[in-house]
């Protein structure tokens, strides 16, 4: 599950969103990431966003471009749809 937290500009705000969404992602029991708004200039594919994995394990805050994050989702979809 990917949750876009457009108002979450830092780790504290992403953690707040994670607490509010906990019931939903725990109930669905699927890998879940929160993604904050894009920052930095440049072309959209090069813009970074803060990404926080919150389920099944809590991960570190990462600053990723779409090309760095998308393969994770694609791998999950491939494994799920066997």
PyMOL Python script that loads the backbone (N, CA, C, O; Angstrom):
from pymol import cmd

cmd.read_pdbstr("""\
ATOM      1  N   UNK A   1       0.856  -1.155   0.000  1.00  0.00           N
ATOM      2  CA  UNK A   1       0.000   0.000   0.000  1.00  0.00           C
ATOM      3  C   UNK A   1       0.905   1.221   0.000  1.00  0.00           C
ATOM      4  O   UNK A   1       1.899   1.264   0.725  1.00  0.00           O
ATOM      5  N   UNK A   2       0.572   2.184  -0.789  1.00  0.00           N
ATOM      6  CA  UNK A   2       1.306   3.440  -0.830  1.00  0.00           C
ATOM      7  C   UNK A   2       0.347   4.541  -0.409  1.00  0.00           C
ATOM      8  O   UNK A   2      -0.734   4.687  -0.980  1.00  0.00           O
ATOM      9  N   UNK A   3       0.746   5.311   0.587  1.00  0.00           N
ATOM     10  CA  UNK A   3      -0.066   6.416   1.089  1.00  0.00           C
ATOM     11  C   UNK A   3       0.676   7.705   0.777  1.00  0.00           C
ATOM     12  O   UNK A   3       1.809   7.892   1.221  1.00  0.00           O
ATOM     13  N   UNK A   4       0.056   8.585   0.028  1.00  0.00           N
ATOM     14  CA  UNK A   4       0.663   9.871  -0.284  1.00  0.00           C
ATOM     15  C   UNK A   4       0.260  10.870   0.792  1.00  0.00           C
ATOM     16  O   UNK A   4      -0.909  11.233   0.922  1.00  0.00           O
ATOM     17  N   UNK A   5       1.247  11.302   1.553  1.00  0.00           N
ATOM     18  CA  UNK A   5       1.039  12.239   2.659  1.00  0.00           C
ATOM     19  C   UNK A   5       1.524  13.610   2.194  1.00  0.00           C
ATOM     20  O   UNK A   5       2.629  14.036   2.529  1.00  0.00           O
ATOM     21  N   UNK A   6       0.694  14.283   1.428  1.00  0.00           N
ATOM     22  CA  UNK A   6       1.089  15.533   0.776  1.00  0.00           C
ATOM     23  C   UNK A   6       1.452  16.657   1.735  1.00  0.00           C
ATOM     24  O   UNK A   6       2.164  17.585   1.350  1.00  0.00           O
ATOM     25  N   UNK A   7       0.984  16.594   2.959  1.00  0.00           N
ATOM     26  CA  UNK A   7       1.267  17.647   3.935  1.00  0.00           C
ATOM     27  C   UNK A   7       2.426  17.294   4.856  1.00  0.00           C
ATOM     28  O   UNK A   7       2.799  18.106   5.703  1.00  0.00           O
ATOM     29  N   UNK A   8       3.000  16.118   4.717  1.00  0.00           N
ATOM     30  CA  UNK A   8       4.051  15.640   5.627  1.00  0.00           C
ATOM     31  C   UNK A   8       5.422  16.010   5.069  1.00  0.00           C
ATOM     32  O   UNK A   8       5.951  15.333   4.188  1.00  0.00           O
ATOM     33  N   UNK A   9       5.982  17.085   5.592  1.00  0.00           N
ATOM     34  CA  UNK A   9       7.242  17.597   5.068  1.00  0.00           C
ATOM     35  C   UNK A   9       8.481  17.110   5.803  1.00  0.00           C
ATOM     36  O   UNK A   9       9.600  17.399   5.379  1.00  0.00           O
ATOM     37  N   UNK A  10       8.305  16.378   6.892  1.00  0.00           N
ATOM     38  CA  UNK A  10       9.472  15.892   7.634  1.00  0.00           C
ATOM     39  C   UNK A  10       9.118  14.578   8.328  1.00  0.00           C
ATOM     40  O   UNK A  10       7.983  14.108   8.260  1.00  0.00           O
ATOM     41  N   UNK A  11      10.115  13.995   8.999  1.00  0.00           N
ATOM     42  CA  UNK A  11       9.920  12.697   9.644  1.00  0.00           C
ATOM     43  C   UNK A  11       8.804  12.742  10.679  1.00  0.00           C
ATOM     44  O   UNK A  11       7.989  11.821  10.740  1.00  0.00           O
ATOM     45  N   UNK A  12       8.748  13.783  11.488  1.00  0.00           N
ATOM     46  CA  UNK A  12       7.712  13.886  12.516  1.00  0.00           C
ATOM     47  C   UNK A  12       6.314  13.871  11.924  1.00  0.00           C
ATOM     48  O   UNK A  12       5.416  13.227  12.466  1.00  0.00           O
ATOM     49  N   UNK A  13       6.127  14.571  10.825  1.00  0.00           N
ATOM     50  CA  UNK A  13       4.812  14.613  10.185  1.00  0.00           C
ATOM     51  C   UNK A  13       4.475  13.278   9.518  1.00  0.00           C
ATOM     52  O   UNK A  13       3.314  12.869   9.503  1.00  0.00           O
ATOM     53  N   UNK A  14       5.471  12.604   8.972  1.00  0.00           N
ATOM     54  CA  UNK A  14       5.223  11.266   8.417  1.00  0.00           C
ATOM     55  C   UNK A  14       4.860  10.286   9.527  1.00  0.00           C
ATOM     56  O   UNK A  14       3.985   9.440   9.348  1.00  0.00           O
ATOM     57  N   UNK A  15       5.529  10.397  10.672  1.00  0.00           N
ATOM     58  CA  UNK A  15       5.202   9.534  11.817  1.00  0.00           C
ATOM     59  C   UNK A  15       3.781   9.805  12.309  1.00  0.00           C
ATOM     60  O   UNK A  15       3.068   8.870  12.675  1.00  0.00           O
ATOM     61  N   UNK A  16       3.363  11.067  12.323  1.00  0.00           N
ATOM     62  CA  UNK A  16       1.986  11.398  12.707  1.00  0.00           C
ATOM     63  C   UNK A  16       0.998  10.732  11.759  1.00  0.00           C
ATOM     64  O   UNK A  16      -0.004  10.165  12.194  1.00  0.00           O
ATOM     65  N   UNK A  17       1.281  10.801  10.474  1.00  0.00           N
ATOM     66  CA  UNK A  17       0.417  10.165   9.476  1.00  0.00           C
ATOM     67  C   UNK A  17       0.390   8.655   9.687  1.00  0.00           C
ATOM     68  O   UNK A  17      -0.664   8.028   9.577  1.00  0.00           O
ATOM     69  N   UNK A  18       1.553   8.070   9.991  1.00  0.00           N
ATOM     70  CA  UNK A  18       1.630   6.622  10.230  1.00  0.00           C
ATOM     71  C   UNK A  18       0.742   6.223  11.401  1.00  0.00           C
ATOM     72  O   UNK A  18       0.056   5.202  11.340  1.00  0.00           O
ATOM     73  N   UNK A  19       0.749   7.016  12.463  1.00  0.00           N
ATOM     74  CA  UNK A  19      -0.107   6.708  13.623  1.00  0.00           C
ATOM     75  C   UNK A  19      -1.586   6.786  13.252  1.00  0.00           C
ATOM     76  O   UNK A  19      -2.382   5.946  13.674  1.00  0.00           O
ATOM     77  N   UNK A  20      -1.950   7.797  12.461  1.00  0.00           N
ATOM     78  CA  UNK A  20      -3.356   7.949  12.072  1.00  0.00           C
ATOM     79  C   UNK A  20      -3.817   6.831  11.138  1.00  0.00           C
ATOM     80  O   UNK A  20      -4.983   6.437  11.171  1.00  0.00           O
ATOM     81  N   UNK A  21      -2.915   6.322  10.314  1.00  0.00           N
ATOM     82  CA  UNK A  21      -3.264   5.299   9.328  1.00  0.00           C
ATOM     83  C   UNK A  21      -3.070   3.878   9.846  1.00  0.00           C
ATOM     84  O   UNK A  21      -3.426   2.926   9.152  1.00  0.00           O
ATOM     85  N   UNK A  22      -2.520   3.709  11.034  1.00  0.00           N
ATOM     86  CA  UNK A  22      -2.130   2.393  11.541  1.00  0.00           C
ATOM     87  C   UNK A  22      -3.245   1.353  11.407  1.00  0.00           C
ATOM     88  O   UNK A  22      -3.006   0.244  10.928  1.00  0.00           O
ATOM     89  N   UNK A  23      -4.446   1.704  11.824  1.00  0.00           N
ATOM     90  CA  UNK A  23      -5.565   0.763  11.787  1.00  0.00           C
ATOM     91  C   UNK A  23      -5.779   0.204  10.377  1.00  0.00           C
ATOM     92  O   UNK A  23      -6.086  -0.977  10.210  1.00  0.00           O
ATOM     93  N   UNK A  24      -5.617   1.051   9.382  1.00  0.00           N
ATOM     94  CA  UNK A  24      -5.876   0.648   8.001  1.00  0.00           C
ATOM     95  C   UNK A  24      -4.803  -0.300   7.470  1.00  0.00           C
ATOM     96  O   UNK A  24      -5.112  -1.362   6.930  1.00  0.00           O
ATOM     97  N   UNK A  25      -3.539   0.095   7.628  1.00  0.00           N
ATOM     98  CA  UNK A  25      -2.516  -0.772   7.038  1.00  0.00           C
ATOM     99  C   UNK A  25      -2.283  -2.030   7.848  1.00  0.00           C
ATOM    100  O   UNK A  25      -1.879  -3.048   7.286  1.00  0.00           O
ATOM    101  N   UNK A  26      -2.524  -1.995   9.144  1.00  0.00           N
ATOM    102  CA  UNK A  26      -2.400  -3.217   9.950  1.00  0.00           C
ATOM    103  C   UNK A  26      -3.521  -4.197   9.593  1.00  0.00           C
ATOM    104  O   UNK A  26      -3.291  -5.405   9.533  1.00  0.00           O
ATOM    105  N   UNK A  27      -4.723  -3.687   9.359  1.00  0.00           N
ATOM    106  CA  UNK A  27      -5.862  -4.544   9.018  1.00  0.00           C
ATOM    107  C   UNK A  27      -5.647  -5.217   7.659  1.00  0.00           C
ATOM    108  O   UNK A  27      -5.925  -6.406   7.499  1.00  0.00           O
ATOM    109  N   UNK A  28      -5.153  -4.451   6.682  1.00  0.00           N
ATOM    110  CA  UNK A  28      -4.910  -5.015   5.350  1.00  0.00           C
ATOM    111  C   UNK A  28      -3.691  -5.925   5.335  1.00  0.00           C
ATOM    112  O   UNK A  28      -3.592  -6.820   4.496  1.00  0.00           O
ATOM    113  N   UNK A  29      -2.767  -5.700   6.256  1.00  0.00           N
ATOM    114  CA  UNK A  29      -1.572  -6.529   6.416  1.00  0.00           C
ATOM    115  C   UNK A  29      -0.789  -6.683   5.108  1.00  0.00           C
ATOM    116  O   UNK A  29      -0.439  -7.790   4.698  1.00  0.00           O
ATOM    117  N   UNK A  30      -0.525  -5.544   4.468  1.00  0.00           N
ATOM    118  CA  UNK A  30       0.298  -5.518   3.260  1.00  0.00           C
ATOM    119  C   UNK A  30       1.448  -4.534   3.475  1.00  0.00           C
ATOM    120  O   UNK A  30       1.311  -3.595   4.260  1.00  0.00           O
ATOM    121  N   UNK A  31       2.567  -4.729   2.800  1.00  0.00           N
ATOM    122  CA  UNK A  31       3.663  -3.767   2.935  1.00  0.00           C
ATOM    123  C   UNK A  31       3.166  -2.355   2.635  1.00  0.00           C
ATOM    124  O   UNK A  31       2.447  -2.133   1.660  1.00  0.00           O
ATOM    125  N   UNK A  32       3.552  -1.415   3.475  1.00  0.00           N
ATOM    126  CA  UNK A  32       3.026  -0.056   3.368  1.00  0.00           C
ATOM    127  C   UNK A  32       4.141   0.969   3.486  1.00  0.00           C
ATOM    128  O   UNK A  32       5.010   0.877   4.353  1.00  0.00           O
ATOM    129  N   UNK A  33       4.093   1.947   2.591  1.00  0.00           N
ATOM    130  CA  UNK A  33       5.011   3.080   2.620  1.00  0.00           C
ATOM    131  C   UNK A  33       4.210   4.370   2.627  1.00  0.00           C
ATOM    132  O   UNK A  33       3.142   4.458   2.022  1.00  0.00           O
ATOM    133  N   UNK A  34       4.739   5.363   3.318  1.00  0.00           N
ATOM    134  CA  UNK A  34       4.203   6.719   3.271  1.00  0.00           C
ATOM    135  C   UNK A  34       5.164   7.547   2.432  1.00  0.00           C
ATOM    136  O   UNK A  34       6.381   7.446   2.587  1.00  0.00           O
ATOM    137  N   UNK A  35       4.617   8.358   1.550  1.00  0.00           N
ATOM    138  CA  UNK A  35       5.439   9.196   0.684  1.00  0.00           C
ATOM    139  C   UNK A  35       5.018  10.646   0.867  1.00  0.00           C
ATOM    140  O   UNK A  35       3.852  10.996   0.681  1.00  0.00           O
ATOM    141  N   UNK A  36       5.981  11.483   1.235  1.00  0.00           N
ATOM    142  CA  UNK A  36       5.731  12.908   1.394  1.00  0.00           C
ATOM    143  C   UNK A  36       5.757  13.612   0.044  1.00  0.00           C
ATOM    144  O   UNK A  36       5.942  12.973  -0.992  1.00  0.00           O
ATOM    145  N   UNK A  37       5.571  14.938   0.057  1.00  0.00           N
ATOM    146  CA  UNK A  37       5.573  15.689  -1.199  1.00  0.00           C
ATOM    147  C   UNK A  37       6.970  15.732  -1.822  1.00  0.00           C
ATOM    148  O   UNK A  37       7.980  15.597  -1.131  1.00  0.00           O
ATOM    149  N   UNK A  38       7.002  15.920  -3.122  1.00  0.00           N
ATOM    150  CA  UNK A  38       8.285  16.054  -3.809  1.00  0.00           C
ATOM    151  C   UNK A  38       8.954  17.350  -3.388  1.00  0.00           C
ATOM    152  O   UNK A  38       8.292  18.345  -3.093  1.00  0.00           O
ATOM    153  N   UNK A  39      10.267  17.318  -3.367  1.00  0.00           N
ATOM    154  CA  UNK A  39      11.016  18.543  -3.106  1.00  0.00           C
ATOM    155  C   UNK A  39      12.195  18.599  -4.061  1.00  0.00           C
ATOM    156  O   UNK A  39      12.460  17.624  -4.764  1.00  0.00           O
ATOM    157  N   UNK A  40      12.882  19.672  -4.102  1.00  0.00           N
ATOM    158  CA  UNK A  40      13.981  19.951  -5.041  1.00  0.00           C
ATOM    159  C   UNK A  40      13.375  20.324  -6.390  1.00  0.00           C
ATOM    160  O   UNK A  40      12.237  19.973  -6.702  1.00  0.00           O
ATOM    161  N   UNK A  41      14.142  21.022  -7.153  1.00  0.00           N
ATOM    162  CA  UNK A  41      13.690  21.422  -8.476  1.00  0.00           C
ATOM    163  C   UNK A  41      14.061  20.382  -9.507  1.00  0.00           C
ATOM    164  O   UNK A  41      14.477  19.268  -9.188  1.00  0.00           O
ATOM    165  N   UNK A  42      13.900  20.779 -10.737  1.00  0.00           N
ATOM    166  CA  UNK A  42      14.272  19.899 -11.830  1.00  0.00           C
ATOM    167  C   UNK A  42      13.090  19.131 -12.379  1.00  0.00           C
ATOM    168  O   UNK A  42      11.954  19.301 -11.936  1.00  0.00           O
ATOM    169  N   UNK A  43      13.378  18.280 -13.353  1.00  0.00           N
ATOM    170  CA  UNK A  43      12.314  17.479 -13.967  1.00  0.00           C
ATOM    171  C   UNK A  43      11.678  16.543 -12.937  1.00  0.00           C
ATOM    172  O   UNK A  43      12.343  16.086 -12.007  1.00  0.00           O
ATOM    173  N   UNK A  44      10.419  16.270 -13.106  1.00  0.00           N
ATOM    174  CA  UNK A  44       9.685  15.435 -12.146  1.00  0.00           C
ATOM    175  C   UNK A  44      10.369  14.101 -11.887  1.00  0.00           C
ATOM    176  O   UNK A  44      10.427  13.693 -10.727  1.00  0.00           O
ATOM    177  N   UNK A  45      10.890  13.392 -12.884  1.00  0.00           N
ATOM    178  CA  UNK A  45      11.534  12.103 -12.576  1.00  0.00           C
ATOM    179  C   UNK A  45      12.759  12.230 -11.665  1.00  0.00           C
ATOM    180  O   UNK A  45      13.175  11.247 -11.051  1.00  0.00           O
ATOM    181  N   UNK A  46      13.333  13.421 -11.574  1.00  0.00           N
ATOM    182  CA  UNK A  46      14.524  13.617 -10.752  1.00  0.00           C
ATOM    183  C   UNK A  46      14.206  14.164  -9.364  1.00  0.00           C
ATOM    184  O   UNK A  46      15.092  14.228  -8.511  1.00  0.00           O
ATOM    185  N   UNK A  47      12.968  14.556  -9.128  1.00  0.00           N
ATOM    186  CA  UNK A  47      12.603  15.126  -7.826  1.00  0.00           C
ATOM    187  C   UNK A  47      12.525  14.031  -6.774  1.00  0.00           C
ATOM    188  O   UNK A  47      12.053  12.925  -7.036  1.00  0.00           O
ATOM    189  N   UNK A  48      12.988  14.357  -5.605  1.00  0.00           N
ATOM    190  CA  UNK A  48      12.993  13.410  -4.491  1.00  0.00           C
ATOM    191  C   UNK A  48      11.778  13.643  -3.597  1.00  0.00           C
ATOM    192  O   UNK A  48      11.171  14.714  -3.599  1.00  0.00           O
ATOM    193  N   UNK A  49      11.449  12.609  -2.838  1.00  0.00           N
ATOM    194  CA  UNK A  49      10.410  12.697  -1.810  1.00  0.00           C
ATOM    195  C   UNK A  49      10.872  11.862  -0.628  1.00  0.00           C
ATOM    196  O   UNK A  49      11.603  10.885  -0.790  1.00  0.00           O
ATOM    197  N   UNK A  50      10.440  12.255   0.557  1.00  0.00           N
ATOM    198  CA  UNK A  50      10.717  11.443   1.741  1.00  0.00           C
ATOM    199  C   UNK A  50       9.807  10.224   1.712  1.00  0.00           C
ATOM    200  O   UNK A  50       8.603  10.339   1.485  1.00  0.00           O
ATOM    201  N   UNK A  51      10.393   9.060   1.942  1.00  0.00           N
ATOM    202  CA  UNK A  51       9.662   7.791   1.902  1.00  0.00           C
ATOM    203  C   UNK A  51       9.927   7.054   3.204  1.00  0.00           C
ATOM    204  O   UNK A  51      11.074   6.921   3.628  1.00  0.00           O
ATOM    205  N   UNK A  52       8.856   6.575   3.840  1.00  0.00           N
ATOM    206  CA  UNK A  52       8.972   5.870   5.115  1.00  0.00           C
ATOM    207  C   UNK A  52       8.183   4.568   5.049  1.00  0.00           C
ATOM    208  O   UNK A  52       6.964   4.587   4.880  1.00  0.00           O
ATOM    209  N   UNK A  53       8.874   3.439   5.180  1.00  0.00           N
ATOM    210  CA  UNK A  53       8.162   2.157   5.262  1.00  0.00           C
ATOM    211  C   UNK A  53       7.630   2.011   6.682  1.00  0.00           C
ATOM    212  O   UNK A  53       8.367   2.203   7.649  1.00  0.00           O
ATOM    213  N   UNK A  54       6.339   1.669   6.807  1.00  0.00           N
ATOM    214  CA  UNK A  54       5.721   1.567   8.136  1.00  0.00           C
ATOM    215  C   UNK A  54       5.156   0.182   8.449  1.00  0.00           C
ATOM    216  O   UNK A  54       4.812  -0.090   9.599  1.00  0.00           O
ATOM    217  N   UNK A  55       5.053  -0.705   7.440  1.00  0.00           N
ATOM    218  CA  UNK A  55       4.508  -2.042   7.687  1.00  0.00           C
ATOM    219  C   UNK A  55       5.075  -3.017   6.672  1.00  0.00           C
ATOM    220  O   UNK A  55       5.195  -2.619   5.513  1.00  0.00           O
ATOM    221  N   UNK A  56       5.423  -4.207   6.976  1.00  0.00           N
ATOM    222  CA  UNK A  56       5.299  -4.897   8.254  1.00  0.00           C
ATOM    223  C   UNK A  56       6.382  -4.492   9.253  1.00  0.00           C
ATOM    224  O   UNK A  56       6.235  -4.701  10.457  1.00  0.00           O
ATOM    225  N   UNK A  57       7.465  -3.914   8.745  1.00  0.00           N
ATOM    226  CA  UNK A  57       8.491  -3.397   9.640  1.00  0.00           C
ATOM    227  C   UNK A  57       8.642  -1.911   9.400  1.00  0.00           C
ATOM    228  O   UNK A  57       8.441  -1.419   8.289  1.00  0.00           O
ATOM    229  N   UNK A  58       8.996  -1.211  10.451  1.00  0.00           N
ATOM    230  CA  UNK A  58       9.239   0.219  10.346  1.00  0.00           C
ATOM    231  C   UNK A  58      10.654   0.414   9.828  1.00  0.00           C
ATOM    232  O   UNK A  58      11.606  -0.118  10.400  1.00  0.00           O
ATOM    233  N   UNK A  59      10.797   1.167   8.759  1.00  0.00           N
ATOM    234  CA  UNK A  59      12.112   1.394   8.176  1.00  0.00           C
ATOM    235  C   UNK A  59      12.601   2.806   8.425  1.00  0.00           C
ATOM    236  O   UNK A  59      11.890   3.621   9.013  1.00  0.00           O
ATOM    237  N   UNK A  60      13.806   3.097   7.984  1.00  0.00           N
ATOM    238  CA  UNK A  60      14.358   4.442   8.137  1.00  0.00           C
ATOM    239  C   UNK A  60      13.754   5.393   7.106  1.00  0.00           C
ATOM    240  O   UNK A  60      13.242   4.960   6.074  1.00  0.00           O
ATOM    241  N   UNK A  61      13.817   6.668   7.390  1.00  0.00           N
ATOM    242  CA  UNK A  61      13.391   7.678   6.430  1.00  0.00           C
ATOM    243  C   UNK A  61      14.388   7.682   5.272  1.00  0.00           C
ATOM    244  O   UNK A  61      15.600   7.735   5.479  1.00  0.00           O
ATOM    245  N   UNK A  62      13.858   7.626   4.060  1.00  0.00           N
ATOM    246  CA  UNK A  62      14.702   7.643   2.873  1.00  0.00           C
ATOM    247  C   UNK A  62      14.272   8.782   1.963  1.00  0.00           C
ATOM    248  O   UNK A  62      13.092   9.127   1.904  1.00  0.00           O
ATOM    249  N   UNK A  63      15.218   9.354   1.266  1.00  0.00           N
ATOM    250  CA  UNK A  63      14.950  10.378   0.264  1.00  0.00           C
ATOM    251  C   UNK A  63      15.158   9.727  -1.097  1.00  0.00           C
ATOM    252  O   UNK A  63      16.291   9.458  -1.495  1.00  0.00           O
ATOM    253  N   UNK A  64      14.053   9.472  -1.817  1.00  0.00           N
ATOM    254  CA  UNK A  64      14.135   8.684  -3.048  1.00  0.00           C
ATOM    255  C   UNK A  64      13.501   9.401  -4.231  1.00  0.00           C
ATOM    256  O   UNK A  64      12.554  10.173  -4.085  1.00  0.00           O
ATOM    257  N   UNK A  65      14.056   9.120  -5.414  1.00  0.00           N
ATOM    258  CA  UNK A  65      13.433   9.540  -6.666  1.00  0.00           C
ATOM    259  C   UNK A  65      12.497   8.416  -7.106  1.00  0.00           C
ATOM    260  O   UNK A  65      12.652   7.280  -6.660  1.00  0.00           O
ATOM    261  N   UNK A  66      11.525   8.717  -7.978  1.00  0.00           N
ATOM    262  CA  UNK A  66      10.612   7.663  -8.436  1.00  0.00           C
ATOM    263  C   UNK A  66      11.344   6.438  -8.983  1.00  0.00           C
ATOM    264  O   UNK A  66      10.928   5.307  -8.729  1.00  0.00           O
ATOM    265  N   UNK A  67      12.423   6.648  -9.725  1.00  0.00           N
ATOM    266  CA  UNK A  67      13.145   5.507 -10.313  1.00  0.00           C
ATOM    267  C   UNK A  67      13.804   4.635  -9.251  1.00  0.00           C
ATOM    268  O   UNK A  67      14.141   3.483  -9.525  1.00  0.00           O
ATOM    269  N   UNK A  68      13.993   5.162  -8.046  1.00  0.00           N
ATOM    270  CA  UNK A  68      14.569   4.373  -6.962  1.00  0.00           C
ATOM    271  C   UNK A  68      13.494   3.618  -6.176  1.00  0.00           C
ATOM    272  O   UNK A  68      13.754   2.541  -5.640  1.00  0.00           O
ATOM    273  N   UNK A  69      12.295   4.183  -6.110  1.00  0.00           N
ATOM    274  CA  UNK A  69      11.220   3.572  -5.327  1.00  0.00           C
ATOM    275  C   UNK A  69      10.372   2.604  -6.150  1.00  0.00           C
ATOM    276  O   UNK A  69       9.977   1.553  -5.646  1.00  0.00           O
ATOM    277  N   UNK A  70      10.092   2.938  -7.387  1.00  0.00           N
ATOM    278  CA  UNK A  70       9.187   2.128  -8.213  1.00  0.00           C
ATOM    279  C   UNK A  70       9.581   0.658  -8.323  1.00  0.00           C
ATOM    280  O   UNK A  70       8.693  -0.194  -8.308  1.00  0.00           O
ATOM    281  N   UNK A  71      10.868   0.315  -8.434  1.00  0.00           N
ATOM    282  CA  UNK A  71      11.214  -1.113  -8.507  1.00  0.00           C
ATOM    283  C   UNK A  71      10.761  -1.920  -7.287  1.00  0.00           C
ATOM    284  O   UNK A  71      10.484  -3.113  -7.407  1.00  0.00           O
ATOM    285  N   UNK A  72      10.685  -1.298  -6.141  1.00  0.00           N
ATOM    286  CA  UNK A  72      10.205  -2.006  -4.942  1.00  0.00           C
ATOM    287  C   UNK A  72       8.747  -2.416  -5.120  1.00  0.00           C
ATOM    288  O   UNK A  72       8.364  -3.544  -4.807  1.00  0.00           O
ATOM    289  N   UNK A  73       7.946  -1.492  -5.622  1.00  0.00           N
ATOM    290  CA  UNK A  73       6.523  -1.768  -5.825  1.00  0.00           C
ATOM    291  C   UNK A  73       6.345  -2.800  -6.940  1.00  0.00           C
ATOM    292  O   UNK A  73       5.512  -3.701  -6.834  1.00  0.00           O
ATOM    293  N   UNK A  74       7.125  -2.663  -7.997  1.00  0.00           N
ATOM    294  CA  UNK A  74       7.037  -3.618  -9.103  1.00  0.00           C
ATOM    295  C   UNK A  74       7.397  -5.026  -8.642  1.00  0.00           C
ATOM    296  O   UNK A  74       6.759  -5.994  -9.056  1.00  0.00           O
ATOM    297  N   UNK A  75       8.405  -5.151  -7.796  1.00  0.00           N
ATOM    298  CA  UNK A  75       8.795  -6.472  -7.278  1.00  0.00           C
ATOM    299  C   UNK A  75       7.680  -7.075  -6.437  1.00  0.00           C
ATOM    300  O   UNK A  75       7.406  -8.271  -6.535  1.00  0.00           O
ATOM    301  N   UNK A  76       7.035  -6.257  -5.612  1.00  0.00           N
ATOM    302  CA  UNK A  76       5.921  -6.757  -4.798  1.00  0.00           C
ATOM    303  C   UNK A  76       4.762  -7.207  -5.680  1.00  0.00           C
ATOM    304  O   UNK A  76       4.158  -8.251  -5.433  1.00  0.00           O
ATOM    305  N   UNK A  77       4.454  -6.421  -6.705  1.00  0.00           N
ATOM    306  CA  UNK A  77       3.353  -6.780  -7.602  1.00  0.00           C
ATOM    307  C   UNK A  77       3.661  -8.084  -8.329  1.00  0.00           C
ATOM    308  O   UNK A  77       2.776  -8.921  -8.505  1.00  0.00           O
ATOM    309  N   UNK A  78       4.896  -8.258  -8.747  1.00  0.00           N
ATOM    310  CA  UNK A  78       5.293  -9.484  -9.442  1.00  0.00           C
ATOM    311  C   UNK A  78       5.155 -10.692  -8.524  1.00  0.00           C
ATOM    312  O   UNK A  78       4.658 -11.736  -8.946  1.00  0.00           O
ATOM    313  N   UNK A  79       5.585 -10.562  -7.287  1.00  0.00           N
ATOM    314  CA  UNK A  79       5.487 -11.665  -6.327  1.00  0.00           C
ATOM    315  C   UNK A  79       4.038 -11.976  -5.985  1.00  0.00           C
ATOM    316  O   UNK A  79       3.670 -13.139  -5.821  1.00  0.00           O
ATOM    317  N   UNK A  80       3.223 -10.944  -5.879  1.00  0.00           N
ATOM    318  CA  UNK A  80       1.834 -11.102  -5.470  1.00  0.00           C
ATOM    319  C   UNK A  80       1.001 -11.764  -6.562  1.00  0.00           C
ATOM    320  O   UNK A  80       0.111 -12.565  -6.273  1.00  0.00           O
ATOM    321  N   UNK A  81       1.286 -11.435  -7.791  1.00  0.00           N
ATOM    322  CA  UNK A  81       0.441 -11.868  -8.909  1.00  0.00           C
ATOM    323  C   UNK A  81       0.946 -13.143  -9.577  1.00  0.00           C
ATOM    324  O   UNK A  81       0.795 -13.304 -10.788  1.00  0.00           O
ATOM    325  N   UNK A  82       1.533 -14.039  -8.817  1.00  0.00           N
ATOM    326  CA  UNK A  82       2.012 -15.305  -9.391  1.00  0.00           C
ATOM    327  C   UNK A  82       0.876 -16.280  -9.546  1.00  0.00           C
ATOM    328  O   UNK A  82       1.083 -17.401 -10.013  1.00  0.00           O
TER     329      UNK A  82
END
""", "prot")
cmd.dss("prot")
cmd.show_as("cartoon", "prot")
cmd.util.cbc("prot")
cmd.orient("prot")
